[in-house]
Amino acid sequence: MRRLAILIMLVFFSSLVGCGQASRQVGCEVGKVKLGMTRAEAVAILGEPQEKETVAQGELLRWRFEGQEVFLMLNQDKVTGRRVTGRKVR
């Protein structure tokens, strides 16, 4: 019984450490961004992008987080594409 309680606590605390850091780990946050979301919804999840570029298809937004880059493609204020590059840091 005691081992089960310890295991449950370890799982709980590791989930807090994995997604709860102030630096926002990409694996936890970018998964919340869904195709069809508005720009405002995506920015509420990821914060303001570090770079914005107007392209023929719409707008390309870029974020950098701990060795990874997140790219979102927007067309008419809706997320139409998502890409994550780099390595995930834990």
C-alpha positions as CSV (number, residue, x, y, z in Angstrom):
1,M,0.0,0.0,0.0
2,R,2.8,2.4,0.9
3,R,4.6,1.6,-2.4
4,L,1.5,2.4,-4.3
5,A,1.1,5.8,-2.6
6,I,4.8,6.6,-3.3
7,L,4.3,5.6,-7.0
8,I,1.2,7.8,-7.3
9,M,3.0,10.8,-5.8
10,L,6.0,10.3,-8.1
11,V,3.7,10.2,-11.2
12,F,1.8,13.3,-10.0
13,F,4.9,15.3,-9.3
14,S,6.7,14.3,-12.5
15,S,3.6,15.5,-14.5
16,L,3.8,18.9,-12.7
17,V,7.5,19.3,-13.4
18,G,7.0,18.2,-17.1
19,C,4.3,20.8,-18.0
20,G,4.2,23.3,-15.2
21,Q,7.5,25.1,-15.7
22,A,7.4,28.9,-16.3
23,S,9.4,28.4,-19.4
24,R,6.5,26.5,-21.1
25,Q,7.8,23.2,-22.5
26,V,6.8,22.8,-26.1
27,G,5.6,19.2,-25.8
28,C,3.0,20.3,-23.3
29,E,1.8,23.5,-24.9
30,V,2.0,23.1,-28.7
31,G,-0.2,20.0,-28.5
32,K,-3.0,22.2,-27.2
33,V,-2.9,24.3,-30.5
34,K,-5.4,22.7,-32.9
35,L,-6.0,23.4,-36.6
36,G,-8.9,25.8,-37.0
37,M,-8.1,27.8,-33.8
38,T,-8.0,31.5,-34.0
39,R,-4.7,33.4,-33.8
40,A,-5.8,34.8,-30.4
41,E,-6.4,31.3,-29.1
42,A,-3.0,30.1,-30.2
43,V,-1.2,33.1,-28.8
44,A,-3.0,32.6,-25.5
45,I,-1.5,29.1,-25.3
46,L,2.0,29.8,-26.6
47,G,2.5,33.5,-25.8
48,E,3.4,36.2,-28.4
49,P,5.6,34.8,-31.2
50,Q,9.2,35.9,-31.6
51,E,8.8,36.3,-35.3
52,K,6.0,37.0,-37.7
53,E,6.1,36.9,-41.5
54,T,3.5,37.6,-44.2
55,V,3.6,34.9,-46.9
56,A,1.5,34.1,-49.9
57,Q,-0.6,31.6,-47.9
58,G,-1.2,34.0,-45.0
59,E,0.9,34.6,-41.9
60,L,3.8,32.5,-40.5
61,L,4.4,32.7,-36.8
62,R,7.5,31.3,-35.0
63,W,8.4,30.6,-31.4
64,R,11.6,29.3,-29.8
65,F,11.4,27.2,-26.7
66,E,14.4,25.3,-25.1
67,G,16.0,24.0,-28.2
68,Q,12.8,23.7,-30.2
69,E,11.0,25.9,-32.7
70,V,7.3,26.0,-33.3
71,F,5.9,27.3,-36.5
72,L,2.2,28.0,-37.1
73,M,0.7,28.9,-40.4
74,L,-2.4,31.1,-40.3
75,N,-4.8,31.9,-43.1
76,Q,-7.7,34.3,-42.4
77,D,-6.9,34.4,-38.7
78,K,-7.2,30.6,-38.4
79,V,-4.4,28.0,-37.7
80,T,-4.0,26.0,-40.9
81,G,-0.7,24.3,-40.2
82,R,1.6,23.5,-37.3
83,R,5.2,22.2,-37.2
84,V,7.7,21.6,-34.3
85,T,11.4,21.2,-35.0
86,G,14.5,20.6,-32.8
87,R,15.0,18.4,-29.8
88,K,12.8,18.2,-26.8
89,V,14.5,19.0,-23.5
90,R,13.2,17.5,-20.3
